[in-house]
């Protein structure tokens, strides 16, 4: 029996929120550790108002973001979905500008993904065949924005030469890819590998900056492969960053199949 438009749209919304929830929960151990550090070594920067320096605000915003995604996964009521979407976006926005979390790209990526979810939740009553192309294109546009921002930020001599990645990863990072590289290559070889790795990263992010111009299915597959590659070859903790983006990328793979006539 064919699924209704409402069921299809609701499933897609929940799928993306699963990605947000995975990102937030993947972060929980580090977040809890960081709260302890924040308590023991408080930093007072007058640039941030007191509200955005508060440890309580930081904790409540994080918990509300998690709770909002959990509620969205457990309801089909449009009003609750939209209110929860607003809470999710507001909480993540606070985390994006809080003194202790503003530089954490996990919350930035989750906030952009939550913005897409909130927009999508306001259109759940539309025909799926009409809504889906716009939803997929917008999801790829958001992904492109994030990738392109990352690529432009890396257009520096340190990244082009590979020196940045050499110091951060290749030199002494305890991860299987870098352990293998250090056991197989001389220091000169490591620097060469770091240079090419850095340039491949740059090229990949520039290509993904134009997902919105690609066919939907191809764009989603490219994005998922690159996002998984980022975490699996660098640090699995990066799934806290990419899980929500993978959820967003999956939108492009959910075009309704045409019924046989």
C-alpha positions in Angstrom: 0.0 0.0 0.0 1.5 3.4 -1.1 2.4 5.7 1.8 0.7 9.1 2.0 2.4 12.3 1.3 2.3 13.2 5.0 3.9 9.9 6.0 6.7 10.3 3.4 7.4 13.9 4.5 7.3 13.1 8.2 9.7 10.1 7.7 12.2 12.4 5.9 12.0 15.0 8.6 12.7 12.4 11.3 15.5 10.9 9.4 17.4 14.2 9.3 16.7 14.7 13.0 18.2 11.3 13.7 21.4 12.7 12.2 21.2 15.8 14.5 20.6 13.6 17.5 23.5 11.3 16.7 25.8 14.3 16.3 24.8 15.7 19.7 25.0 12.4 21.5 28.3 11.6 19.9 29.5 14.8 21.5 28.2 14.0 25.0 31.4 12.6 26.6 33.6 15.4 25.4 30.8 18.0 26.3 30.6 16.6 29.8 34.4 16.8 30.2 34.4 20.3 28.9 31.8 21.4 31.4 34.2 20.2 34.1 37.0 22.2 32.6 34.8 25.2 32.3 34.0 25.0 36.0 37.6 24.5 37.2 39.1 27.1 34.9 36.4 29.8 34.1 37.2 32.3 31.4 35.8 35.7 31.6 35.8 37.6 28.2 33.9 40.9 28.3 33.2 40.5 24.6 30.5 38.0 25.6 27.5 39.1 27.7 27.1 37.2 31.0 24.3 35.1 29.5 26.6 33.7 26.9 29.3 33.0 29.4 27.1 31.0 31.8 27.9 27.3 32.3 24.2 26.7 33.1 23.1 28.3 29.8 25.6 26.1 28.0 24.2 22.9 29.7 20.5 23.8 29.3 20.9 24.7 25.6 22.6 21.4 24.9 20.0 19.4 26.8 17.1 21.3 25.1 18.6 20.6 21.7 18.8 16.9 22.5 15.3 16.9 23.9 13.8 18.7 20.9 15.2 16.1 18.5 13.9 13.3 20.7 10.4 14.8 20.8 10.4 15.3 17.1 11.2 11.6 16.7 8.3 10.6 18.9 5.5 12.7 17.6 3.5 13.4 14.4 1.6 16.4 15.6 2.5 19.4 13.3 2.3 22.0 16.1 4.7 19.9 18.3 7.0 19.3 15.4 7.3 23.0 14.6 7.6 24.1 18.2 10.3 21.5 18.8 12.0 22.6 15.6 12.0 26.2 17.0 13.5 25.0 20.3 16.1 23.0 18.4 17.2 25.9 16.3 17.2 28.4 19.2 19.2 26.1 21.4 21.8 25.3 18.8 22.0 29.0 17.9 22.8 29.8 21.5 25.5 27.1 21.4 26.9 28.7 18.3 27.5 32.0 20.0 28.2 30.9 23.6 31.8 31.7 24.7 32.5 28.1 25.4 31.0 26.6 22.3 31.1 29.1 19.5 34.2 27.6 17.9 32.7 24.1 17.9 31.8 23.1 14.3 29.5 20.4 15.6 26.9 22.9 16.8 27.3 25.0 13.6 26.5 22.1 11.4 23.7 21.0 13.6 22.2 24.5 13.6 22.2 24.7 9.8 20.6 21.2 9.6 18.0 22.2 12.2 17.2 25.3 10.1 16.5 23.0 7.1 14.3 20.8 9.4 12.3 23.8 10.7 11.7 25.0 7.1 10.6 21.5 6.0 8.3 21.1 9.0 6.3 24.2 7.9 5.6 22.5 4.6 4.4 19.0 5.7 1.0 19.6 4.3 2.2 20.0 0.7 2.3 17.3 -1.9 5.4 15.2 -1.5 6.1 15.2 -5.3 6.0 19.0 -5.2 7.9 19.5 -2.0 10.6 16.9 -2.4 12.6 18.5 -5.3 12.8 21.8 -3.4 13.7 20.0 -0.1 16.5 18.0 -1.8 17.9 21.1 -3.6 17.9 23.1 -0.4 19.6 20.3 1.6 22.3 20.2 -1.0 22.6 24.0 -1.0 23.1 24.0 2.8 25.8 21.2 2.4 27.4 23.2 -0.4 27.6 26.3 1.8 29.3 24.4 4.6 31.8 22.6 2.3 32.6 25.8 0.4 33.1 27.7 3.7 35.5 25.0 4.8 37.4 25.1 1.5 37.8 28.8 1.4 39.0 28.8 5.0 41.7 26.4 4.0 43.1 28.5 1.2 46.2 29.4 3.1 49.9 28.6 2.5 49.9 26.2 5.5 47.2 24.1 4.0 48.5 24.2 0.4 51.9 23.1 1.6 50.4 20.4 3.9 52.2 21.9 6.9 49.0 22.3 8.9 47.8 18.7 8.5 51.4 17.4 9.0 51.5 19.1 12.5 48.0 18.2 13.5 47.7 14.7 12.1 50.7 13.1 10.4 53.3 14.0 13.0 52.0 12.2 16.0 48.2 11.6 15.8 47.3 8.2 17.2 44.9 7.0 14.5 45.2 4.1 12.2 45.8 6.0 9.0 48.6 8.1 10.5 50.1 5.3 12.4 50.3 3.4 9.1 51.8 6.4 7.3 54.5 6.9 10.0 55.4 3.2 10.0 55.8 3.2 6.2 57.2 6.6 5.3 60.2 8.7 6.1 59.7 12.2 7.5 60.1 13.7 4.0 57.6 11.1 2.7 55.2 12.1 5.5 55.5 15.7 4.5 54.8 14.9 0.9 51.8 12.7 1.9 50.5 15.5 4.1 50.8 18.0 1.2 48.8 15.8 -1.2 46.3 14.8 1.4 45.7 18.5 2.2 45.2 19.3 -1.5 42.8 16.4 -2.0 40.8 17.6 1.0 40.7 21.1 -0.5 39.7 19.8 -3.9 37.0 17.5 -2.4 35.5 20.4 -0.4 35.5 22.7 -3.5 33.7 20.0 -5.5 31.2 19.5 -2.7 30.7 23.3 -2.7 28.6 22.7 -5.9 26.4 19.9 -4.9 23.4 22.1 -5.5 24.3 22.0 -9.3 24.6 18.2 -9.5 21.8 15.6 -10.1 20.2 14.9 -6.7 21.3 11.3 -6.3 24.8 11.9 -7.4 25.1 14.9 -5.1 24.0 12.9 -2.1 26.3 10.0 -2.8 29.3 12.3 -3.3 28.5 14.1 -0.1 28.0 11.0 2.0 31.3 9.4 0.7 33.2 12.6 1.5 31.6 13.0 4.9 32.2 9.4 5.9 35.8 9.7 4.6 36.5 12.7 6.8 35.7 10.8 9.9 37.0 7.4 9.0 40.4 8.6 7.8 41.0 11.3 10.4 39.2 10.8 13.7 35.9 9.0 14.5 35.1 11.8 16.9 34.4 13.8 13.8 31.1 11.9 13.4 29.8 14.5 15.9 30.3 16.9 13.1 29.3 14.9 10.0 26.4 12.8 11.3 23.9 15.6 11.0 25.2 16.4 7.5 25.0 12.8 6.4 21.3 12.9 7.5 20.9 16.0 5.4 22.6 14.4 2.5 20.3 11.3 2.7 17.4 13.6 1.6 18.6 13.4 -2.0 18.2 9.6 -2.0 14.5 9.6 -1.0 12.8 10.5 -4.2 9.5 8.6 -4.5 9.6 5.7 -6.9 7.2 6.0 -9.9 4.4 3.6 -9.7 4.3 1.1 -12.6 1.3 1.6 -14.9 
